[in-house]
Structures are given as structure tokens and as C-alpha cells.
Amino acid sequence: MDGQGASADPQLQHFIEIESQKQRFQQLVHQMTEVCWEKCMDKPGPKLDSRTEICFVNCVERFIDTSQFILNRLEQTQKSKGGFSETMLD
């Protein structure tokens, strides 16, 4: 090889980064759906009643708030400790 194995094509790296972000987003949506479904859905039916709908909205909002808090805390920790590998965030 010519020594460029460590530095891959920037377009390929960008594509891989975008696909990884998509995968993380899909995992987050799946996890959020699972948590909120178990918490809010007590009886399946053709329509959501208002109580169930409000429960879903609140659950999703709390899930997003918690995820954002954790992400911010990890970023603060990373900055204060001089950084750690990207794999620890995944």
C-alpha cells in the first residue's frame, strides 16, 4: 500500500458518518417507541383516547429532554477531561 490506509477517502468517511448518524437516530426512535408504548398503551384500539395521546406526547418530550441532557453532559465531560474517543459516546 502507499500509506494512505489510515486516511480514507473524505467522501467515503462523510458517507459513513451520515449513515452512522441515521442508524443512531433509528435506534433512538425505536428505543423511545418501546419505552413510551409500554408506559402509555394499556389497551389497543382503533383510536388513541386523549389520555393516551397526552401520555405519548409527554413521554416523547421527556425522552428527548433526557437524551439531550445526557449528550450535553458527555460533551462537558469530554471538554473538561481533554477529550476521549468517539467510541465512548456510541
Secondary structure, 3 states (H helix, E strand, C coil): CCCCCCCCCHHHHHHHHHHHHHHHHHHHHHHHHHHHHHHHCCCCCCCCCHHHHHHHHHHHHHHHHHHHHHHHHHHHHHHHCCCCCHHHCC
